[in-house]
Amino acid sequence: MWKEEKNTLTKKFEFKDFSEAFAFMTRVALEAEKMNHHPTWTNTYN
């Protein structure tokens, strides 16, 4: 579920491995670029 924090929307995603996480981020990045939206995000493994 999305949460509103400090005037931002946040959500935590968990994936089975780094490859799955990176694939998801790549898909989101391509869609964000189409919308000229550049989210602030992080990826932490382990």
N, C-alpha and C positions, 0 to 999 in steps of 0.2 A: 504494500500500500504506500502511496505517496504521502509525504509529510511536508507541512509548511514550516520552515525554520528560518528565522532572520530574513524574512522577505524573499525566500527562495523555496523552490520545490525540491525535495530530496527523496531518493529511493535507493535502497541497498539491494544489489543483485548478487547471487552466488551461483557459481558454475562448477562443473565437475573437474575442470582443468583449465590451464592457461589458454590453450588453443580455443576452447569454447568461449572463454571470456573475450579473447581478442577478436574472434569472428563476430561476436555480438557488437563490440565497440566499432568494428569496421562498418557493419551495416548501419548502425546509428549515425556514424560520421558521414556516410554518403547521403543519408536522408537530411541530416542537419545542414549539410552544404547546399543542398537544393533549396532549403528554406532560408539560406543566409543566416543561420543560427549557429553560434559557436559556444556550446555549453562548457562550463567548467566541470571537469570530472577527474576521477582518479581510478587507478587499477592497482590493487595490492594482491600479490600472490602469497599464499600460505597465511 
